[in-house]
Amino acid sequence: MSLGILLLSAADAFLTGILLVHGADEINPVMAALLYRSVAMFAAFKMAMTGAGIMVMVFLARYQFMRVIRVQLVLYAVLTVYAWLIGYEVWMLGGSGELPLL
């Protein structure tokens, strides 16, 4: 699951770059600032933050977040959201006309 999240995060960074070349805009202000400064810095920061978050969640996988939901389920949710995001980005690349915001 962790490896899947990291791979989808890398795919997201790659697809984001392609979409930006085709006229899309990055709406996350932190990532936009990094992206327009240096693509390498954007990719490194994105992978570092994703990796750090995954390491913490894997370490705490058996614990409950706010005593309500197991952290392991949060990992599944992150994987699902990334899969949806990749699908959305692929859909945007396949569509014609003006690209929406990322």
Backbone as ProteinMPNN parsed JSONL, in Angstrom:
{"seq_chain_A": "MSLGILLLSAADAFLTGILLVHGADEINPVMAALLYRSVAMFAAFKMAMTGAGIMVMVFLARYQFMRVIRVQLVLYAVLTVYAWLIGYEVWMLGGSGELPLL", "coords_chain_A": {"N_chain_A": [[0.825, -1.185, 0.0], [1.921, 1.252, 0.81], [3.984, 1.58, -1.043], [2.444, 1.743, -3.343], [1.143, 4.201, -2.911], [3.345, 5.946, -2.989], [4.198, 5.527, -5.65], [1.941, 6.406, -7.055], [1.988, 9.058, -6.251], [4.331, 9.941, -7.474], [3.538, 9.579, -10.131], [1.502, 11.455, -10.185], [2.976, 13.843, -9.902], [4.395, 13.795, -12.323], [2.278, 13.79, -14.231], [1.122, 16.215, -13.537], [3.085, 18.004, -14.378], [2.936, 17.581, -17.168], [0.306, 18.426, -17.653], [0.506, 21.122, -16.927], [2.164, 22.091, -18.942], [0.371, 21.945, -20.972], [-1.371, 23.973, -20.395], [-2.81, 23.985, -17.967], [-3.415, 25.037, -14.531], [-1.716, 25.181, -11.409], [-3.276, 24.954, -8.364], [-2.662, 24.738, -5.682], [-1.108, 26.751, -3.487], [1.44, 26.523, -2.208], [2.732, 24.403, -3.549], [2.614, 25.47, -6.109], [4.302, 27.703, -5.89], [6.753, 26.423, -5.444], [6.911, 24.917, -7.781], [7.014, 26.808, -9.876], [9.391, 27.957, -9.276], [11.355, 25.925, -9.319], [11.345, 22.919, -10.992], [12.573, 20.587, -10.173], [12.847, 21.049, -7.429], [10.155, 21.145, -6.716], [9.367, 18.459, -7.301], [11.071, 17.028, -5.576], [10.282, 18.025, -3.037], [7.59, 17.255, -3.003], [7.766, 14.423, -3.118], [9.287, 13.96, -0.81], [7.606, 14.941, 1.242], [5.37, 13.299, 0.893], [6.546, 10.784, 1.303], [7.472, 11.055, 3.973], [5.042, 11.415, 5.329], [3.819, 8.944, 4.794], [5.605, 7.192, 6.067], [5.214, 7.886, 8.77], [2.475, 7.245, 9.041], [2.514, 4.476, 8.49], [4.089, 3.579, 10.602], [2.334, 4.163, 12.67], [0.144, 2.604, 12.082], [-1.479, 0.728, 13.43], [-2.668, 2.161, 15.377], [-5.317, 4.384, 16.545], [-6.696, 7.146, 14.912], [-7.418, 10.075, 16.469], [-8.91, 8.567, 18.195], [-10.943, 7.4, 16.767], [-10.771, 6.385, 14.093], [-8.859, 3.843, 12.544], [-5.456, 4.258, 11.738], [-4.474, 2.779, 9.659], [-6.672, 2.556, 7.956], [-6.778, 5.148, 7.079], [-4.543, 5.207, 5.46], [-5.448, 3.558, 3.366], [-7.45, 5.236, 2.435], [-5.949, 7.415, 1.507], [-4.563, 6.178, -0.58], [-6.74, 5.567, -2.234], [-7.696, 8.15, -2.861], [-5.49, 9.184, -4.253], [-5.489, 7.426, -6.449], [-7.923, 8.165, -7.616], [-7.276, 10.824, -8.246], [-5.229, 10.485, -10.169], [-6.723, 9.268, -12.165], [-8.433, 11.411, -12.769], [-6.588, 13.292, -13.736], [-5.648, 11.946, -16.01], [-8.031, 11.859, -17.419], [-8.358, 14.625, -17.871], [-6.197, 15.044, -19.587], [-6.997, 13.556, -21.768], [-9.26, 14.833, -22.615], [-10.784, 17.404, -24.644], [-10.408, 20.883, -25.466], [-10.481, 23.61, -23.085], [-8.349, 23.298, -20.274], [-9.145, 22.458, -16.926], [-8.531, 23.742, -13.57], [-5.892, 22.319, -11.582]], "CA_chain_A": [[0.0, 0.0, 0.0], [2.812, 2.411, 0.879], [4.65, 1.706, -2.334], [1.423, 2.221, -4.272], [0.947, 5.643, -2.682], [4.524, 6.646, -3.509], [4.172, 5.469, -7.11], [0.884, 7.3, -7.527], [2.452, 10.419, -6.012], [5.279, 10.241, -8.555], [2.735, 9.714, -11.35], [0.813, 12.734, -10.058], [3.946, 14.902, -10.208], [4.656, 13.713, -13.757], [1.085, 14.248, -14.95], [0.963, 17.647, -13.262], [3.992, 18.685, -15.303], [2.376, 17.509, -18.521], [-0.878, 19.278, -17.701], [0.93, 22.523, -16.89], [2.652, 22.416, -20.279], [-0.803, 22.078, -21.835], [-2.17, 25.131, -20.029], [-3.502, 23.902, -16.672], [-2.826, 25.832, -13.452], [-1.601, 24.546, -10.091], [-4.004, 25.823, -7.432], [-2.052, 24.655, -4.36], [-0.144, 27.858, -3.518], [2.785, 26.087, -1.812], [3.298, 23.629, -4.644], [2.768, 26.379, -7.253], [5.512, 28.496, -5.661], [7.898, 25.537, -5.686], [6.901, 24.494, -9.177], [7.458, 27.892, -10.74], [10.781, 28.26, -8.938], [12.201, 24.835, -9.813], [10.611, 21.653, -11.126], [13.276, 19.603, -9.338], [12.478, 21.341, -6.039], [8.758, 20.709, -6.605], [9.319, 16.995, -7.252], [11.743, 16.576, -4.351], [9.437, 18.366, -1.894], [6.388, 16.422, -3.074], [8.104, 13.047, -2.75], [9.731, 13.954, 0.584], [6.45, 15.087, 2.122], [4.566, 12.075, 0.776], [7.294, 9.709, 1.966], [7.458, 11.278, 5.426], [3.684, 11.135, 5.8], [3.592, 7.496, 4.735], [6.389, 6.543, 7.131], [4.523, 8.117, 10.04], [1.228, 6.48, 9.069], [2.835, 3.047, 8.587], [4.529, 3.366, 11.972], [1.161, 4.267, 13.55], [-0.973, 1.943, 11.393], [-2.352, -0.006, 14.353], [-3.284, 3.112, 16.301], [-6.529, 5.047, 16.063], [-6.593, 8.583, 14.756], [-8.411, 10.765, 17.298], [-9.693, 7.495, 18.833], [-12.128, 7.156, 15.955], [-10.504, 5.582, 12.907], [-7.504, 3.294, 12.506], [-4.563, 4.929, 10.795], [-4.388, 1.897, 8.5], [-7.755, 2.936, 7.053], [-6.399, 6.427, 6.481], [-3.653, 4.851, 4.352], [-6.308, 3.107, 2.268], [-8.133, 6.419, 1.905], [-4.957, 8.177, 0.737], [-4.354, 5.419, -1.811], [-7.942, 5.744, -3.052], [-7.731, 9.529, -3.359], [-4.457, 9.299, -5.283], [-5.967, 6.715, -7.639], [-8.932, 9.034, -8.223], [-6.579, 11.981, -8.795], [-4.563, 10.058, -11.398], [-7.798, 9.11, -13.137], [-8.876, 12.756, -13.141], [-5.559, 13.898, -14.571], [-5.68, 11.256, -17.303], [-9.248, 12.353, -18.074], [-8.079, 15.973, -18.346], [-5.293, 14.941, -20.739], [-7.732, 12.998, -22.894], [-10.339, 15.73, -23.022], [-10.42, 18.5, -25.546], [-10.834, 22.193, -24.979], [-9.729, 24.25, -22.024], [-8.066, 22.463, -19.113], [-9.526, 23.071, -15.639], [-7.474, 23.867, -12.569], [-5.482, 21.066, -10.93]], "C_chain_A": [[0.876, 1.258, 0.0], [3.511, 2.653, -0.448], [3.676, 2.216, -3.394], [1.187, 3.712, -4.135], [2.129, 6.428, -3.237], [4.551, 6.655, -5.036], [3.106, 6.389, -7.692], [1.26, 8.763, -7.314], [3.433, 10.844, -7.099], [4.532, 10.427, -9.877], [1.988, 11.039, -11.341], [1.75, 13.885, -10.405], [4.226, 14.948, -11.71], [3.478, 14.256, -14.563], [0.81, 15.733, -14.725], [1.85, 18.449, -14.2], [3.461, 18.71, -16.718], [1.17, 18.438, -18.648], [-0.514, 20.763, -17.688], [1.456, 22.982, -18.244], [1.477, 22.657, -21.23], [-1.773, 23.177, -21.371], [-2.946, 25.052, -18.731], [-2.774, 24.786, -15.654], [-2.78, 25.013, -12.182], [-2.279, 25.468, -9.085], [-3.494, 25.733, -5.997], [-0.953, 25.713, -4.311], [1.278, 27.455, -3.138], [3.451, 25.351, -2.962], [3.501, 24.516, -5.877], [4.044, 27.205, -7.102], [6.759, 27.658, -5.92], [8.026, 25.19, -7.158], [7.433, 25.578, -10.096], [8.875, 28.342, -10.423], [11.704, 27.212, -9.534], [11.386, 23.552, -9.845], [11.253, 20.581, -10.252], [12.92, 19.801, -7.865], [11.039, 20.897, -5.769], [8.688, 19.196, -6.426], [9.944, 16.464, -5.962], [10.882, 16.84, -3.121], [8.201, 17.469, -1.85], [6.683, 15.002, -2.615], [8.549, 12.957, -1.288], [8.55, 14.049, 1.543], [5.556, 13.846, 2.083], [5.249, 10.935, 1.514], [7.28, 9.841, 3.479], [6.079, 10.968, 6.005], [3.382, 9.641, 5.821], [4.35, 6.792, 5.849], [5.703, 6.703, 8.482], [3.259, 7.268, 10.122], [1.474, 4.976, 9.153], [3.268, 2.714, 10.01], [3.342, 3.337, 12.941], [-0.056, 3.508, 13.023], [-1.943, 1.241, 12.341], [-3.037, 0.897, 15.38], [-4.551, 3.71, 15.696], [-6.304, 6.545, 16.031], [-7.756, 9.234, 15.5], [-9.387, 9.778, 17.947], [-10.955, 7.133, 18.062], [-11.84, 6.164, 14.837], [-9.057, 5.097, 12.927], [-6.696, 3.988, 11.424], [-4.4, 4.086, 9.531], [-5.486, 2.239, 7.479], [-7.485, 4.275, 6.389], [-5.447, 6.18, 5.308], [-4.447, 4.378, 3.14], [-7.029, 4.295, 1.619], [-7.182, 7.255, 1.054], [-4.691, 7.489, -0.597], [-5.535, 5.61, -2.768], [-8.006, 7.139, -3.652], [-6.68, 9.729, -4.447], [-4.883, 8.599, -6.57], [-7.016, 7.546, -8.369], [-8.265, 10.231, -8.907], [-5.879, 11.633, -10.113], [-5.608, 9.869, -12.5], [-8.293, 10.453, -13.65], [-7.866, 13.423, -14.063], [-5.505, 13.248, -15.955], [-6.906, 11.706, -18.09], [-9.026, 13.758, -18.638], [-7.168, 15.935, -19.583], [-6.028, 14.428, -21.972], [-8.821, 13.893, -23.423], [-9.842, 16.797, -23.988], [-10.913, 19.809, -24.956], [-9.955, 22.683, -23.856], [-9.56, 23.319, -20.831], [-8.516, 23.182, -17.84], [-8.313, 23.196, -14.733], [-7.143, 22.505, -11.99], [-5.834, 21.093, -9.468]], "O_chain_A": [[0.6, 2.212, -0.727], [3.615, 3.788, -0.914], [4.046, 3.027, -4.243], [1.046, 4.413, -5.137], [1.941, 7.459, -3.883], [4.885, 7.67, -5.648], [3.336, 7.066, -8.694], [0.886, 9.619, -8.116], [3.375, 11.972, -7.588], [4.854, 11.327, -10.653], [1.855, 11.681, -12.383], [1.361, 14.805, -11.125], [4.287, 16.028, -12.298], [3.655, 15.076, -15.464], [0.321, 16.423, -15.62], [1.418, 19.459, -14.754], [3.524, 19.737, -17.394], [1.035, 19.153, -19.641], [-1.156, 21.567, -18.364], [1.226, 24.12, -18.651], [1.567, 23.457, -22.161], [-2.876, 23.291, -21.904], [-3.685, 25.984, -18.414], [-1.65, 25.226, -15.896], [-3.695, 24.239, -11.902], [-1.902, 26.633, -8.961], [-3.855, 26.569, -5.169], [0.043, 25.589, -5.023], [2.234, 27.995, -3.695], [4.597, 25.636, -3.31], [4.468, 24.326, -6.615], [4.785, 27.389, -8.069], [7.711, 28.129, -6.543], [9.126, 25.174, -7.71], [8.22, 25.296, -10.999], [9.495, 29.039, -11.227], [12.704, 27.541, -10.171], [10.806, 23.15, -8.836], [10.554, 19.76, -9.659], [12.716, 18.828, -7.138], [10.747, 20.338, -4.712], [8.028, 18.706, -5.51], [9.403, 15.554, -5.334], [10.762, 15.974, -2.254], [7.814, 16.984, -0.786], [5.938, 14.438, -1.813], [8.226, 11.987, -0.602], [8.494, 13.328, 2.539], [5.052, 13.401, 3.114], [4.604, 10.202, 2.264], [7.097, 8.852, 4.189], [5.969, 10.332, 7.053], [2.763, 9.138, 6.758], [3.811, 5.9, 6.504], [5.623, 5.747, 9.253], [2.995, 6.643, 11.149], [0.72, 4.268, 9.82], [2.865, 1.69, 10.562], [3.345, 2.58, 13.912], [-1.175, 3.75, 13.477], [-3.138, 1.179, 12.049], [-3.88, 0.445, 16.155], [-4.821, 3.563, 14.504], [-5.794, 7.137, 16.982], [-8.922, 8.978, 15.203], [-10.541, 10.114, 18.213], [-11.918, 6.622, 18.633], [-12.587, 5.203, 14.654], [-8.146, 5.845, 13.282], [-7.197, 4.266, 10.334], [-4.208, 4.633, 8.446], [-5.242, 2.21, 6.272], [-7.917, 4.51, 5.261], [-5.531, 6.859, 4.284], [-4.143, 4.761, 2.01], [-7.191, 4.342, 0.4], [-7.57, 7.75, -0.004], [-4.604, 8.152, -1.631], [-5.342, 5.793, -3.97], [-8.335, 7.293, -4.829], [-6.953, 10.378, -5.457], [-4.663, 9.122, -7.662], [-7.005, 7.624, -9.597], [-8.645, 10.606, -10.016], [-5.935, 12.41, -11.067], [-5.387, 10.271, -13.642], [-8.543, 10.608, -14.845], [-8.242, 14.047, -15.056], [-5.335, 13.94, -16.959], [-6.823, 11.912, -19.301], [-9.454, 14.052, -19.754], [-7.357, 16.714, -20.517], [-5.714, 14.823, -23.095], [-9.262, 13.733, -24.562], [-8.644, 17.046, -24.117], [-11.745, 19.82, -24.048], [-8.823, 22.229, -23.693], [-10.5, 22.637, -20.425], [-8.292, 24.384, -17.695], [-7.205, 22.8, -15.096], [-8.007, 21.632, -11.913], [-5.569, 20.128, -8.752]]}, "name": "protein", "num_of_chains": 1, "seq": "MSLGILLLSAADAFLTGILLVHGADEINPVMAALLYRSVAMFAAFKMAMTGAGIMVMVFLARYQFMRVIRVQLVLYAVLTVYAWLIGYEVWMLGGSGELPLL"}
